[in-house]
Amino acid sequence: MPEFNIRPDTTAYNLVIRSLCEKGDMDMAKQLMGEMGLIDLYPDMITYVSMIKGFCDVGRLEEAYALFPVMSVHGCYPNVVAYSALLDGVCRFGIVEKAFELLAEMEKEGEGCRPNVITYTSVIQSFFYRMCTSLSRELLGGGSVSMGDCYSSLVVCLIKIKKVEEAEKTFRMALSSGMKPDSLACSMMIREICSEKRVLDGFCLYEEVEKTGCLSSIDIDIYSILLAGLLSKKPFRRSCKACKIDG
């Protein structure tokens, strides 16, 4: 931009900083935010929220939290959006005590910072996941249910709270370990994969599940979803991420 005698403004910096944060390159994002002050620009609320989310995504929660006292220096006072971004990161890493501290702090700050539906949803989803995980371990340790049933329950819980990627990893780990997920977990997992337009991945997973003999009571609509999805592929050539095949 200097070559064309153009001076970057806060909006330009925010676009690049947000892109870096989404890619997880927080060191470069932090450097750019520091450079803004050298040309008489200052971070705004958009800058700070992007940085908070970015730090939380890569697990650098302390650095995310450290931005809060700095914000007021530039006239940006923490609001429900900034707090919710930090709280979401704290909840994803299972730091329960800190989550409660942040909720109390938000309620104390009053108007503009009070927790809303999105805020409470992050907390509830985090606790729900921890509860399902703990319950599965207790049931497994007590020998009252099989490992396959425990993992199936965990997969269903993860899908219900929209953690599909974690659910798929758990499901595939169970299969590779020789466990047999129940029909509900199988149906929900295949359906979620197909809903992400990964029909061939869903079909490959269907074939893996079929080998375990777990398809006897699978939802009948799964067959329709797979068939419709496969027929919509023209031509029928696309690399299957799960099975490393073309078809």
N, C-alpha and C positions, 0 to 999 in steps of 0.2 A: 504493500500500500504506500509506503514512503516514496517508492520510485515514481509513483503517479501523483505525488504531493497530496495524498489522501491521508487524513488523520483518523485512525480507528476510534469509534465511539464506544460507549458502554454496551450498546446492543451487539456490536461486532464481537467484542470480548466475550459477552455472555453466550453467544452462539458457539464460539470455539471452546470455551470452558465447559459448557454443557456436553458438547460432543466428546471431549476428553474424559469427562466424568462418566459418561455412559460406557466408554471403552475401558474404564478402570485406571487410566493414566493420571492418577491424582497428583503425582509430583509435578508434572508439567502444568496441570490445571492450577495448582497452588502457586507455581512460579508466575503464570500469567496474571493471576489475581493480584500478586504482589507488584507486578509491573504496571498495573493500572495507575497506581499512585504516582509513578514517575512522570506521567504525562497529564497530571491533574485530573484524572478520572477516579471515581470511587465505586466500589462494588455496591450494587443495590440488592433488594430482596431476592430478585431472580438469581443473582450470582450466588448469594449465600445458600439458598435452598438447593441449587444444583450441587454446590460443594458439600453440603450436609448429606444429601442423598448419595453422592459419590463416595464419600468417606465411609458411610454406613455399608454400602454395597461391597466394599473391599475389607470390611472388618476393622477399620481404623476409627472406632467409636469415640475414643478420647479426643481425637483431632476434630471430629464433628462437633462434639460437645464444646470444645474450646472456642468455636466460632461464635457462640452465643454472646459472651461478654464483649466481643470485638464489634459485633453488629451495631450496637448503639452508638459507637464512635462515629459511624458513617450515617447516622440517622435512621438506621434500620432496626426497628425493635421487634424481637421475636414474636411471631404470631402463631396461630393454630397450624398453619401450613408447615412452618419450620419445625415446630415441636413434634408434629405428627410424623414428619420425615425422620427425625431422630428416634422417636418412639418405635417406629416401624423397624428400624435397624436394630434397636435394642431387643425388641421382641423376637426378631428372626434369629438372634444369637442366644436366645433363651435366658437373658439376664433379668430374672423376674423382679428382684429387689429394685433395680434401677428403673424398671418400667413403672413400678408403683411410685417411686420418687418423682419421676417425670410427670405422671398424672397429677400428683399432689401439687407440683410446681405449677402446672398449667391451670389448675383450679384456683390456685392462690393468685396468679397473675390477673385473673378476672377477664373482662371483656376483651375479645379478640384472641384470647388464648385458651378459652374453655374448650375441653375435649368435645368433639362432635362424633357423628356416627362412624366416620372413617377411622378416627382415632381409636374408638372403643373396639371396632372390628379387628384392627391389628392386634390388640391385646387379647381379645377373645380367641382369635385364630391361633395365636401363639400358645395360649394356655391349653386350648383344645388339643393341639398337636402334642404338647408335653404330657397331657393326661393320657392320650391314646398310647403314647410310647411307654409310659410308666405302667399302664394297665397291662399292655402286651407282655412286658417283662415279668410282671408279677404272675400273670396267668401261666406263662411259659415256665417260670421258676417253680411254680406249684405243681406242675404236671397235669393241670386240669384240662388243658387243651393242647392240640398239636402245634408245632411250629408253623405249619402251613396256615392254620386258622389265625394264629397271631399275626403273621405277616399279611394275611388277607384283610384283617380288620384295620391294620395300619395303612394299607394301600387305600382302602375305602375312605378312611378319615382324611388322608392327604388329598384325595381327589375332591372331597366335600369342601375343604378349605382352600381349594384352587392351587394347591402345590403339586401340579401335575408332573413336573420334572422329577421331583423327589419321589412321587408315587411310582413313576416308571422305573426309576433306579431300584427302588425297593422290590418292585414286582419282578424285575429281571434277575435281581440277586437271589430272590426266592427260587425262581425257576432253575438258575444255574447251580443252586445248592441241592437240587433234587426234591424240593418241596412241591406240594400241590395246592396252589391257591384255589379258593372256592369259586363257584360259578359267578357270584356277585362281583367279586374282585376282577375276575377275567372279563366279564361283560363291560364293567365300567371302564377298565383300563383300555380295552380295544376301542370302545366308543370315544373316549377322550382323544386317543391318538388319531382316529379318523376325523374327528372334529377339527383337528389342526391341519387338515388337508394332507396328512401323511398316510394315505390309504395303503400304500405298499408296505410301509412299516407296520401298519395295523394287521395286514394280511400275513406278514412274516411272523408277527407275534402270535397270531391265531394258529399258525402251523406249529409253532413251538409249544403252545398250550395243548394242542391236539395230541401231541406225542405223550403228554402226561396223563391223558385220559380224563381231563377235567371239563370236557365240553358237553357232557351228557345233559346238563340242565342249563346251558348258557341261554341268554335271552335270544329269542327267535329273531328279533329285529337286527341283531348283530350281523346276521347273514345278509339281510337286505342292505344294510349300510355298506358292507364290504363289496357286495355285488354292484351296487349303484356307483360306488367310488371307483372300482376297477374299470367299469364300462365307460366312465367319463374320461379315462386317460386315453388320449389320441395323439400320437401313437402310443402303444404300450411299452415304452422304453423310458425308464427313469431309474437311476441308481438307488437301490434300497439301502438306507442308512444303517438299518439294523443287521441285515443279512449279507451286505456287500455283493448283491447280485443285480443283474439287469433283467428286465422282463416286461 
